[in-house]
């Protein structure tokens, strides 16, 4: 007998759950892409995207996933032969560095491991060395979804200032935008990349590069930027087609408009952050109780260093894979793989799993995930502490 018949739940760190009303907004005929309502709709997205990013700067929209945003950001500020400093706390920090290397940009990696955040003191020390002036940018992931580490971007900015570093600070907020509090202007971030399929609750296919005037000056000094990745016209279009360097991603724009209505104009961004915080605390509480009587451990020990969008954890032996398989096959809940913690041929791969709690998620949805996990732990005879769901319920009840 299977209990999975019915609506399944995708608890992986992107694409996140898409609200029904976003899907309905996308379910309409293609519009005129030269004039009319689509032009007005697109213009309405810009101030709301800036609100979510907490910036008065510019935003360029790309028909691409997060990797496309990585490349776009780099293409506008660094040329082949130049160098950047990458602060790595997981697979996606390394991925952005690999992107730079493939573009002919030398990426020096300052490694902080897979379970601890960036140490600003080490960043300051590195940037005080004589050759540090050659870095065009310092790049950091706000949240690395592979490890669920939340980095203190404001503290990184302070370290750059203390070192007298004059280059750019670039932040990857693909996993965190709209989930973990982020303040682009207040924290001194010059370039930020994001995508639509996580906290912004829209199916994958659109990404964003936010940039300030300091970054725009760097772009103007670049010898060459490809016409597609160039953010100049996208960020300040004179004609509608320049937003997208061609045909607009029409139906993604319909969906994104509805998602931003929900985030900015209905719930409100502070309330969105508070909801993510409380739900994350309920998840952590349940997992800590399970771990108190068994082998489950969270990847990040200190709560202040954990993302409010995703939680990475581990079990002993092959139990991570066994739990993921059981919840998907028997309960219709798909948990995230331990991406970046090991490769698929490594036995360590089978220890890890991740729970997403980003975007369109509420108390009853996350309790469905937690209850499914507890059922899996029980069915598979994996030792675990008792009372996890009750402890999580108390967290949400206190709200």
Beta strands, then each sheet from edge to edge (+ up, - down):
strand 1: 9-11
strand 2: 58-62
strand 3: 83-88
strand 4: 106-111
strand 5: 135-141
strand 6: 143-144
strand 7: 149-150
strand 8: 168-172
strand 9: 191-195
strand 10: 207-211
strand 11: 297-298
strand 12: 310-314
strand 13: 333-337
strand 14: 352-356
sheet 1: 1+ 13+ 14- 12+ 11-
sheet 2: 2+ 10- 9+ 8+ 5+ 3+ 4+
sheet 3: 6+ 7-
end
